[in-house]
Amino acid sequence: MLRWVIVTFLALLLISWVRPWLEKMGLGKLPGDFQFKLFGREWFIPLTSTLLLSFILTLIAKFL
């Protein structure tokens, strides 16, 4: 259980670091990517972008 908490934390940290670069590529602005303010902080949930990147990485892994 602790391993999944650490992996989730590291994934969120990585997403926050590469978010500006992904927005320049157009990811993060797709329908299904949610961005809202709550408790004075801006939250970003990239559902569609995550599915698209997972699909692309799966195709790359399958053909290599």
BASE-662157 format. One record per residue: residue number from 1; residue in one letter; chain; x, z, y of N, C-alpha, C in turn. Coordinates in pm, 1 decimal. Each point is the difference from the previous one (the first is absolute). Layout:
N
+------+------+-------+----------+----------+----------+----------+----------+----------+----------+----------+----------+
| resi | resn | chain |      n.X |      n.Z |      n.Y |     ca.X |     ca.Z |     ca.Y |      c.X |      c.Z |      c.Y |
+------+------+-------+----------+----------+----------+----------+----------+----------+----------+----------+----------+
|  NUM |    a |     A |        X |        Z |        Y |        X |        Z |        Y |        X |        Z |        Y |
...
+------+------+-------+----------+----------+----------+----------+----------+----------+----------+----------+----------+
END
This chain:
64
+------+------+-------+----------+----------+----------+----------+----------+----------+----------+----------+----------+
| resi | resn | chain |      n.X |      n.Z |      n.Y |     ca.X |     ca.Z |     ca.Y |      c.X |      c.Z |      c.Y |
+------+------+-------+----------+----------+----------+----------+----------+----------+----------+----------+----------+
|    1 |    m |     A |     83.0 |      0.0 |   -119.5 |    -83.0 |      0.0 |    119.5 |     87.1 |      0.0 |    125.6 |
|    2 |    l |     A |    104.6 |     79.4 |      0.2 |     88.8 |      6.7 |    115.4 |     67.9 |   -134.8 |     24.5 |
|    3 |    r |     A |     29.8 |    -71.4 |   -107.6 |     64.0 |   -130.9 |     13.2 |    -90.0 |    -96.6 |     78.1 |
|    4 |    w |     A |   -131.7 |      3.0 |    -27.2 |    -92.5 |    -90.1 |     69.9 |    -12.5 |     36.5 |    147.1 |
|    5 |    v |     A |      5.4 |    126.5 |     31.9 |     -5.4 |     43.0 |    139.9 |    122.9 |    -50.5 |     74.7 |
|    6 |    i |     A |    115.6 |     10.1 |    -62.9 |    123.9 |    -47.9 |     62.3 |     -3.4 |   -151.0 |     17.3 |
|    7 |    v |     A |    -44.2 |    -71.9 |   -102.1 |     -7.8 |   -146.1 |      8.6 |    -97.2 |    -43.0 |    109.4 |
|    8 |    t |     A |   -114.0 |     65.7 |      9.7 |    -98.3 |    -31.9 |    104.2 |     58.3 |     25.7 |    138.3 |
|    9 |    f |     A |     68.3 |    112.2 |     16.5 |     61.8 |     32.0 |    128.2 |    104.2 |   -104.5 |     37.8 |
|   10 |    l |     A |     85.0 |    -38.5 |    -93.9 |    103.4 |    -99.9 |     28.0 |    -60.5 |   -136.8 |     30.5 |
|   11 |    a |     A |   -107.2 |    -35.4 |    -69.0 |    -66.7 |   -127.6 |     26.8 |    -59.1 |     -2.3 |    140.7 |
|   12 |    l |     A |    -65.3 |    109.0 |     40.3 |    -56.1 |      6.7 |    135.4 |    109.6 |     -3.5 |    105.3 |
|   13 |    l |     A |    112.0 |     64.2 |    -27.0 |    113.0 |     -1.7 |     91.8 |     56.3 |   -141.5 |     13.7 |
|   14 |    l |     A |     13.7 |    -69.1 |   -111.8 |     50.0 |   -137.2 |      2.0 |    -95.1 |    -93.0 |     74.2 |
|   15 |    i |     A |   -129.0 |     16.2 |    -21.4 |    -99.1 |    -83.3 |     68.7 |      6.7 |     22.0 |    150.6 |
|   16 |    s |     A |     17.7 |    123.7 |     41.9 |      6.3 |     27.5 |    144.0 |    125.7 |    -59.8 |     62.6 |
|   17 |    w |     A |    109.2 |     -8.5 |    -76.5 |    123.2 |    -58.4 |     52.9 |     -8.9 |   -152.6 |     12.8 |
|   18 |    v |     A |    -62.4 |    -65.2 |    -95.7 |     -5.1 |   -146.0 |      1.1 |   -125.9 |    -55.9 |     65.4 |
|   19 |    r |     A |    -87.1 |     86.4 |     46.8 |   -126.2 |    -44.2 |     60.9 |     19.1 |    -96.1 |    117.1 |
|   20 |    p |     A |     90.5 |     28.2 |     96.1 |     17.0 |    -96.8 |    110.4 |     45.0 |   -137.9 |    -49.2 |
|   21 |    w |     A |     86.7 |     -4.0 |    -99.3 |     47.3 |   -126.8 |    -54.2 |   -113.4 |    -74.2 |    -70.9 |
|   22 |    l |     A |    -82.4 |     73.8 |    -74.5 |   -112.4 |    -63.1 |    -69.7 |   -104.9 |    -52.6 |     97.7 |
|   23 |    e |     A |    -20.6 |     70.7 |    111.4 |    -97.2 |    -46.8 |     99.5 |     46.5 |   -130.2 |     64.5 |
|   24 |    k |     A |    130.2 |    -17.6 |     17.0 |     51.1 |   -126.1 |     54.5 |    -26.8 |   -115.7 |    -94.8 |
|   25 |    m |     A |     -4.8 |     28.7 |   -130.2 |    -28.5 |   -102.8 |   -100.0 |   -149.7 |    -24.5 |    -15.3 |
|   26 |    g |     A |    -84.1 |     82.5 |     63.5 |   -143.8 |    -18.1 |     -8.5 |    -67.2 |     94.1 |    -97.4 |
|   27 |    l |     A |     77.9 |     75.8 |    -76.3 |    -59.7 |     96.6 |    -91.5 |    -37.4 |    124.1 |     79.3 |
|   28 |    g |     A |   -104.7 |     64.9 |    -40.8 |    -47.5 |    116.9 |     71.5 |   -112.1 |    -32.8 |     96.0 |
|   29 |    k |     A |    -29.0 |   -127.0 |     14.4 |   -109.1 |    -43.3 |     87.1 |   -102.6 |    -81.9 |    -77.9 |
|   30 |    l |     A |      4.4 |     12.9 |   -130.5 |    -93.6 |    -71.3 |    -85.0 |   -132.2 |     76.2 |     -7.6 |
|   31 |    p |     A |   -109.3 |    -69.6 |    -33.3 |   -125.5 |     72.7 |    -21.6 |     17.8 |     96.0 |   -118.4 |
|   32 |    g |     A |    -35.5 |    122.8 |     17.8 |     19.2 |    100.8 |   -103.5 |    116.0 |     92.8 |     29.1 |
|   33 |    d |     A |     77.0 |    -27.9 |    104.3 |    104.4 |     90.6 |     45.7 |    -59.5 |     84.5 |    111.7 |
|   34 |    f |     A |     -5.6 |    129.7 |    -23.2 |    -68.2 |     88.8 |     94.0 |     99.8 |     71.9 |     90.1 |
|   35 |    q |     A |    -34.7 |      7.0 |    127.6 |     81.3 |     70.3 |     97.8 |    -95.8 |     77.8 |     90.5 |
|   36 |    f |     A |     19.7 |    131.8 |     10.0 |    -90.7 |     81.4 |     79.7 |     73.0 |    122.5 |     52.9 |
|   37 |    k |     A |    -60.1 |     62.6 |    100.6 |     54.8 |    123.0 |     56.2 |    -83.1 |    117.6 |    -48.5 |
|   38 |    l |     A |     69.3 |    106.1 |    -41.9 |    -65.8 |    120.5 |    -48.6 |     89.6 |    118.0 |     32.8 |
|   39 |    f |     A |    -55.9 |     99.3 |     65.2 |     73.4 |    120.0 |     40.0 |    118.8 |    -32.8 |     90.5 |
|   40 |    g |     A |    -15.0 |    -99.9 |     85.9 |    104.5 |    -35.8 |     93.7 |    116.2 |    -76.8 |    -60.8 |
|   41 |    r |     A |    -14.9 |    -46.3 |   -121.3 |    105.7 |    -74.4 |    -67.6 |    -55.4 |   -132.0 |    -51.1 |
|   42 |    e |     A |     81.1 |   -101.7 |      3.7 |    -42.9 |   -130.6 |    -48.7 |     30.1 |    -11.3 |   -149.5 |
|   43 |    w |     A |   -101.1 |    -36.7 |    -78.0 |     12.2 |    -13.2 |   -144.4 |    -11.9 |   -146.3 |    -38.5 |
|   44 |    f |     A |     73.5 |    -40.8 |   -101.9 |      3.2 |   -138.1 |    -44.2 |    -10.9 |     -2.1 |   -151.8 |
|   45 |    i |     A |   -101.4 |    -69.7 |    -51.8 |    -20.5 |    -12.0 |   -144.6 |     -2.0 |   -148.7 |    -35.1 |
|   46 |    p |     A |    111.3 |    -53.8 |    -51.8 |     11.2 |   -144.1 |    -26.6 |    -48.0 |    -40.4 |   -139.3 |
|   47 |    l |     A |   -129.4 |      4.0 |    -24.6 |    -51.6 |    -31.0 |   -133.7 |     23.1 |   -146.2 |    -39.9 |
|   48 |    t |     A |    -42.3 |    -91.5 |     83.2 |     11.9 |   -141.8 |    -34.1 |    145.8 |    -44.4 |     -3.3 |
|   49 |    s |     A |     79.1 |     46.5 |     93.8 |    141.8 |    -35.3 |      1.4 |     71.6 |     51.4 |   -124.2 |
|   50 |    t |     A |    -36.7 |    118.4 |    -45.4 |     59.9 |     56.3 |   -120.4 |    -35.4 |    -83.4 |   -122.0 |
|   51 |    l |     A |   -125.3 |    -40.9 |     -9.9 |    -40.1 |    -85.0 |   -113.1 |     72.6 |   -134.3 |      2.3 |
|   52 |    l |     A |     13.2 |    -58.4 |    117.7 |     68.6 |   -128.5 |     11.8 |    147.7 |     12.0 |    -37.5 |
|   53 |    l |     A |     67.9 |    102.4 |     50.2 |    141.1 |     19.4 |    -33.8 |     18.2 |     30.2 |   -148.8 |
|   54 |    s |     A |    -90.2 |     76.7 |    -59.2 |      7.4 |     29.4 |   -143.3 |    -16.5 |   -126.6 |    -82.9 |
|   55 |    f |     A |    -92.7 |    -84.6 |     40.5 |    -21.9 |   -126.1 |    -70.7 |    123.7 |    -89.1 |      7.6 |
|   56 |    i |     A |     59.2 |    -10.5 |    117.7 |    119.4 |    -83.4 |     17.7 |    116.8 |     54.2 |    -81.7 |
|   57 |    l |     A |     21.1 |    131.9 |      3.5 |    109.6 |     59.5 |    -76.7 |    -22.9 |    -13.1 |   -151.2 |
|   58 |    t |     A |   -125.3 |      6.4 |    -43.3 |    -31.0 |    -19.4 |   -141.1 |     31.5 |   -141.9 |    -44.4 |
|   59 |    l |     A |    -33.5 |    -97.0 |     82.2 |     32.4 |   -139.1 |    -33.1 |    149.8 |    -22.5 |     -6.5 |
|   60 |    i |     A |     72.8 |     57.5 |     94.9 |    146.0 |    -14.0 |     -0.9 |     59.7 |     64.6 |   -125.3 |
|   61 |    a |     A |    -46.0 |    119.5 |    -34.3 |     52.1 |     69.3 |   -117.3 |    -35.1 |    -73.5 |   -128.8 |
|   62 |    k |     A |   -115.5 |    -63.3 |     -3.2 |    -42.3 |    -69.1 |   -121.5 |     84.1 |   -124.9 |    -24.9 |
|   63 |    f |     A |     40.6 |    -67.4 |    105.9 |     74.4 |   -125.2 |    -16.4 |    151.0 |     20.0 |     -2.6 |
|   64 |    l |     A |     47.7 |    119.2 |     20.9 |    145.2 |     23.4 |     -6.9 |     40.1 |     55.7 |   -129.7 |
+------+------+-------+----------+----------+----------+----------+----------+----------+----------+----------+----------+
END
